[in-house]
Amino acid sequence: MQADGRNDDGPSQDAPPQVVILTGRAGAGRTSGLCALEDLGFRTVDTPPLALTHSIATELAETHGLRVAIGLDAQTVGYSEGAFEAVIDRLRNAFGRRLSVLFLDCDEEVLRRRYTETRRRHPLAPDESVEIGIARDRAAMASARDVADGLLDTSSMTLSDLKNALRSRFDPAGLAALATTITSFSYKRGAPMNADLVFDCRFLRNPHYEPNLRPKTGRSADVRAYIEDDPLYPAFFEQLTGLLELLLPAYQQEGKSYLGIAFGCTGGKHRSVALAETVGQHLRDKGWRIEITHREQRDDPSIDQRAVVSAETAEGAEGPATQVELG
């Protein structure tokens, strides 16, 4: 285990994790996540008593040879920071690389809105305000967040996004290649929490100031041509793709199964979108498994939402966007 408490014996690239502990803050999507993992072939158990977690994992994974996903949070019977850490340490000693601990996090304003819109009480403050429950949950789950070996921010995710993210991490069919998600974003809303590599595109010429280009996005050929005409673009693109072609094999060899790359610009509409598309296609042409998402375009009514997420295949398409369920 590393000094920061994270396990450096993560899932290997040769086999999927056999035991997944799905934890996180109430409202961040644990219930939806367990359903998605069940669709991937996991036997799921939601919030069993903490003291039984090790025996459940052992019985299902070792005795019956099943892949098991167990949901744990601050409502779990017997939960405390020390008890949770002890259970995770015991599981890591027993399963090593076959264990993955994934923490689902979410922006607090989004959590508040999810509870308000569904008119549900927060489980940690059933007779008080949602804000009090969110604050209690944040304090209770701080240690669990620290000991997890993976973090997934669901703030801007639809249910389909969450399923795709979990499929990228835990789908056995995709383990031969590093699953990479490339996301465009606006710096006004901050970088995605689950991005491993973040690149700032704001130095490139901005189509926003061209009236005929402003309504369009970086998916448009003329917008991309305008950006690529920047004198700095050719060297930037060449060196950036060269860096990624160096890093992706190194990450895969190290055993990393998922990589998040993010491109940011001021509004998340032109430059970041164009770079996400062109870099993503370049890496696909090199044989990498790439999913491309454009975070800021989901809320824009002028944009065809069917074009917001472009994946290598249409396998993940699931119709209209659905919110991540509370849990």
N, C-alpha and C positions, 0 to 999 in steps of 0.2 A: 504494500500500500504506500502511496506517495505521502509526502509530508502534509499536503493539504487535505488528506483524508480520502482522496479519490483512489479508486483501485486502478493500478497500472496493468492489471491482468485482464483487460477487457476482452470482449468476444473476439474470437479469431476470425480471419477471413475465410477459413476452410469449412466452418460449420456455424450454423445460426446459434444464438444463445438458446439454451434449453429452458432456462427459468428467467422470466422478466418480472421485475418488481416495478409496477406502475404506480407512482406516487405523485403528490403535488397538492396544490391549493384547491379548496372546494370551489367548484365553478369553472375550473380550468379545463375540464374535459375528460376526467378519468373514466367516467362511465362510458362515454363514447369511445374512448381509447380501448377499453377492454372489449367492447363489441367488435371493434375493428380487428383486434388481435384474435378474437374468436373466429372471425372470418378467415384469418390467415392460418388456422389450424391449431391454435392454442386452446388448452383447457383452462378456462378462466374461473377465478375465485375472487369475489369482491369483499374486501374488508373482513377477513376472518379474524378472530382474536389473535393479537400479535404473538402470543406464546405458542400458537399452533402453526405459525407460518413456516417454520423450518420443517416440521414433520409433514405438512401438506406438500411442500415442494419436493421433499425426499420421496414420499409415497408415490406421487404422480410422475415425477421425472425419473427416479431411479428404479422403483419397483415396476412401474407400468410403462416406462419408456416414452412418456408423453411430453409434449412441450407445454409448459404451464405459465400463465400470467396471473399474478396476484396483485390486486389493488389495495393499497394501504394509504391512510391519511390520518388526520388528527382525530377523526371520529372512531378509529379502530379501537376496539376494546383492549385496554392495557397499554395504549400508546403513551409514550413519553420520549423525549429526545434521547435519553440514555438507552432506553429499552429498544428503540428503533435502531440506533447505531449498533447495539449488541447483536441484534438479529441479522442485520446486513453483514457484519463481520463474520458471523457464523456461516451464513450462506456463501460468502466469498471463499471462506476456507474450504467449504464442502464442494462448491461447483466451479470455482476459479473462472476460467474464460467462458464457461457455459452460463454465467449469470450476467444480466444486464439490469441496472437500476436507472430508470428514466423518470425524471421529475418534470411534470407539466406545470408551467408557470403562466401568468397572465397579468396584464396591466390592471391596476386596481380600479380605474374608472370603467374599464370594460367589464370587470367582475360585478361592480355595482350595477351597471346597466343590465347585465344578464339576469341578475336577481330581480331587479325592478321590473323588467319587461315580462318575466315569467311569473311575477308576484309570489315568488317563493321566499320563505324565511331562510336566513342563513343558519345552517345546522349548529354553529357555535354561538349563536345569539338568537334563539327562537322567540324570545320575548323582548328583544331589543332591536336596535337599528341594524341594517345590513352593514353599515360602516364599522360598527363595533365588532361584528362577526368577522369581517375581512381582516381587521387589525389583529384580532386574537389568532386567527388562522395563520397570518403572516409570521407572528412570533412563534407559534407552535411548530411550524414547518421549516423554520430557518435551518435547523440542523440537518433535516432530511435533504434539503436542497444542497447543502454542502457535501454530503457523503455520496450523492448520486453521481454516476459516471456519465450521465447524459442529461441535457436540458432541452426542453422543447417549449417555445413560447407560442401559445395558441391565441394571442390577443387578436390578430387579424385573420385567423384561420376560419374557413368554413369546415363543415363536417368532411367534405371531400378532401380538403387540404390535409386534415388530420389523418385520414385514412391513408393518403398517399405518403405522408411523412413516416407513418409507422410501417407501411409496406416497404419503403426504401430501406428502413433499418432492419426489418425482421423477416422479409419475404425470402424464403430459401432459394427461390428461382433466380434471385438477383445477386446472389453472393459472389458470383464469379467476377463481378465488376464493382468498383466503388460507386455507390449511389450518390450522385451529386445534384444538388438543387441550386440553381442560379436565380436570384431574386433582385428585382429592381425596387428602389424605395426612394422616398423623399426625406431629406435631412430635417425637414420641418417636424417630422414625426419620429425621428431617430432611427438608428440602424436596427435591423432585426436582431433580437436577442440570441437567436440560435445560429447566427452567421459565424463561420470560422475565419473567413477572409473577407475583408471589406475594402472596396476600392471607390475612391472619390472621383467622380467624373466632372465636377463643376469647373475644372480648368478648360474644358472644351467649349467651343463656340456654341451659343445657346439659341436653338430654334424658336424659343419663346418670343424673341424680339423680331421675328419675321412674321408679319400678319398672315401670309398665306400658309405658313407652317404651324402657327400657334395652335389651331384647332386639332391638328393631327398628333399622332404619337410616334415614338421611336420605332414602331413596327412598319411605318410607311417608308417606302423606298426613297422618296425625295427628302424626308427628314434625315434618314441615315446618310444619304449622299451629302447633305449639308454638313453634318457632323464630321463625316470622313474627309471632308475638304479642309478641315482644320489642319494647318501645317504640323501640329504636334501629334495628330492622330496616327499616322502610319508607324512612327517609332514606338508610340505608346502601345498600340495593338500588337506589334511584333514582340516587344519585350514582355508584355503581359501574357500573351499566349505561350511564349517560351517559358516563362516562369511557371505557369499552370501545367504545362507538359512535363516540367521537371518535378513539380510537387505531387501531382495526382498519383503517379506510380509509387512515389516514396510513401505517401499516406497509405496506399493500399498495401504495400509491403509491410508497413508497420502494424497492420491489422485493423485500420480504421475502415468502417463499413459505410459511413455516411459523411458527406462534406457539404457544408453550406457556404456558398459564395454570394456576396451581395455587392451590387453596384448602386451608388447613390448620386443623386443630383438635387437641385433645389426643389423641384416640384414632383419628381418621380414620374415624369410623363414622356420626356424626350431623350435626353442623353443616357440616362441610366437604362431605359428600356432598350435603346438601340444597342448599347454595349452588351446587355444581357442576351439579346437575341443573337448578335454576331459572334460573341465569344461562345455562347452555348452551341451554336451550329458548328463552329470550328472544332469544338471538342467532340461533338457527335461524329463529325467526319473522321476524327482520329480514333473512333471506336468506343468512346466513353458513354456511359449511361447517364443522360442529362435530363433533368426536368427544369423548365423555365416558368417562373411565376412573376407577375407584376403587381406588387402589393397595393399601390396607390390607385390603380385603375378599377378596382372592384367597386368603389363607391361613385364612379363617374357615370351618370346615366347616358352620356353621349357616346359611350364606348360599348361595342358589342361584347358582352361578357363571355361569349363563347370563345373569344380570341384572347382572353386575358391569360389563361394558362395554356401553354403549349408543351406537350410531352412527346416522348419518342414514339408512343403509340396512343391510340384512343382508348386503351383498356381502362384507364382510370376515370373516364367521363361518366358523370352520374347525374346529369340534368341540372336543374336550378340549384343555386347555392343554398346550403342548409346550415344554420348556426350550429356550433359545437354545443352539445348538451351540457347542462350543469352536472358536476360530479367530479 
